[in-house]
Amino acid sequence: MSTTAFIPFALPEIGEEEIQEVVSALRSGWVTTGPKTRQFEQDFSAFLGSDVESIAVNSATAGLHLALEAIGIEPGDEVILPSYTFTATAEVVRYLGAIPVMVDVLDQNFNIDPLAVEAAITPRTRAIMPVHFAGLSCDMDALLAIAQRHGLKVVEDAAHALPTTWAGRNIGTLSSDVTVFSFYANKTMTTGEGGMVVTRNPEIAKRCRIMRLHGISRDAFDRYVSTSPAWFYEVVAPGFKYNMTDVAAAMGIHQLRRLKGFQLKREAMALVYDAGLEGLPVILPCHAPAGDIHARHLYPVRLLPEAGISRDEFIVKMSEQGVGCSVHFIPLHLHPYWRESCKLTPDMFPVSQKLFEQEVSIPLYTRMTEEDQQHVINAIHKVLQDV
Ligand SMILES: Cc1ncc(COP(=O)(O)O)c(C=O)c1O
């Protein structure tokens, strides 16, 4: 028996420490970007365990925009990214008047196909944006080698990939130019809304810091703690309003401390699903290569034709069984804006199209109990048996 009447697709796990830290931010009088944001940024760099700088922003979308701006993407430039992603990955390219070039993904793990990337390179290509789908790293060796061969920048969309490793190294510490993480409500850790830009390049870090706050040379906290007059600042570029608040950072500080534990629980839960769904007419998600970490943001299941039920119908039946499911993703080539503005058709993305038709994400989050998970497994067996 489930402990919950309905098991939603995702729920954040917010503890007493987060609540107390948020209260402390509220009581302190410093609610916008200030000491807690600074601490969160420092803790984040320490967590990744490398010489990277972390710049906290109010969403990963904002972070991706800042990253592309900081690496110098200009109108007419081409940026290669997977069709199988959330619209944020592509929309930020458009913000800069540049052209997103969508390519197909790999059947085995939903991640961008390095061969398709190489085939899409033109003289106008400036950057590649790999997306670590569900929290499993892309083949970063292949992608970084392509970037190096062609003189391209790499901005990793790591919205799902915290913590994730590639060849034993944390995503965020590879030789890409910038990596961006998301702390949206359903992610592996949350600040409600939020994101982190991570880079080892001091020029990019400086530009992102300035552009996240109106293009102003000093943020409010800088001015507050500095010995020079607090009222003085200079606008050096037409920037954005993308800074993280201390209220959000207060949550982030404690979510980050619990992240390793969250990841271990997610991995254990993924193994429970693997065992509970074995033998059904489905393809289960990939594991990370031996020794590497999969963030397990999502547990994407593929319904095979033998299941005899469409993905859409499966979701309706799961809901009748008290389980919320989702779909990741509706690929970009199926959305009217991208389809029309980039002239995309499903036959250009055969793998993405097939994955979309088969994919259903089932609930996986640390607040689920063993009973909840068993309820989901039983519901899947029932729905597939009743076909
Ligand atoms: C792959 C991917 N990139 C970017 C984002 C945007 O993240 P945010 O909501 O923090 O802007 C998401 C959000 O779900 C995502 O799935």
The ligand as a Tripos MOL2 file, in Angstrom:
@<TRIPOS>MOLECULE
LIG
   16    16     1     0     0
SMALL
NO_CHARGES

@<TRIPOS>ATOM
      1 C1         18.1160   20.3080  -20.3400 C.3       1 LIG1
      2 C2         17.6450   21.5360  -19.6450 C.ar      1 LIG1
      3 N1         18.3100   22.6920  -19.8330 N.ar      1 LIG1
      4 C3         17.9490   23.8270  -19.2210 C.ar      1 LIG1
      5 C4         16.8700   23.8530  -18.3720 C.ar      1 LIG1
      6 C5         16.4770   25.1570  -17.7570 C.3       1 LIG1
      7 O1         16.6430   25.1790  -16.3790 O.3       1 LIG1
      8 P1         16.0260   26.3730  -15.5060 P.3       1 LIG1
      9 O2         14.5930   26.0290  -15.2490 O.co2     1 LIG1
     10 O3         16.8350   26.3630  -14.2380 O.co2     1 LIG1
     11 O4         16.1800   27.6100  -16.2700 O.co2     1 LIG1
     12 C6         16.1490   22.6850  -18.1310 C.ar      1 LIG1
     13 C7         14.9950   22.7230  -17.2250 C.2       1 LIG1
     14 O5         14.3190   21.7850  -16.9630 O.2       1 LIG1
     15 C8         16.5350   21.4930  -18.7860 C.ar      1 LIG1
     16 O6         15.8700   20.3550  -18.6140 O.3       1 LIG1
@<TRIPOS>BOND
     1     1     2 1
     2     2     3 ar
     3     2    15 ar
     4     3     4 ar
     5     4     5 ar
     6     5     6 1
     7     5    12 ar
     8     6     7 1
     9     7     8 1
    10     8     9 2
    11     8    10 1
    12     8    11 1
    13    12    13 1
    14    12    15 ar
    15    13    14 2
    16    15    16 1
@<TRIPOS>SUBSTRUCTURE
     1 LIG1         1 GROUP 0 **** ****
